[in-house]
Amino acid sequence: MSATDRQFMEEALSEAEKALALDEVPIGAVVVYEGAIYARGYNLREQMGDPTAHAEIIALRRAAARRGSWRLHDMTLYVTLEPCPMCAGAMVNARLNRLVFGAFDPKAGAAGSLMNLVNDDRLNHRLAVTSGILADASAGLLKEFFRRKREFPAK
């Protein structure tokens, strides 16, 4: 693991902590451009009542708005959990250069677990992928969140 990947994944984990504080599934993301954080996001599905308000989508929307273009070909997205098919598809469509994620998601992961949408030869773009960066910390946040949900279900 490179020091740079660790640094930016720690930032993504900080975003996930913000989601946790709002009782959202704790997933965080940062978009990096030229060695600096360009955009941030964390899950806000419950807060926004929006099924697309995943950390990755929010970070990608913010990066595109800041750039003034949907083309993010020279950027890297760091996210604490392997992206779902929706988020992986958005990354391909944004022409992201690279994806770095923490924990694998065997039930919904679209970057190597359930499928590999980000590297499907049938699509017009593929991403470089680095996986498992701070995976234990990423998975730990999720496990804690769901443990709490089982112990104290919503009324």
Salt bridges, closest charged atoms under 4 A:
ASP5 OD2 - ARG98 NH2 2.74
GLU10 OE2 - ARG6 NE 3.29
GLU11 OE1 - ARG40 NH2 3.00
GLU15 OE2 - LYS18 NZ 2.86
GLU15 OE2 - ARG40 NH1 3.04
ASP23 OD2 - LYS149 NZ 2.65
ASP74 OD1 - ARG67 NH1 2.82
ASP120 OD2 - ARG122 NH2 2.55
ASP121 OD1 - ARG126 NE 3.83
GLU144 OE2 - ARG147 NH2 2.57
GLU144 OE2 - ARG148 NE 3.04
GLU151 OE2 - ARG147 NH1 2.60
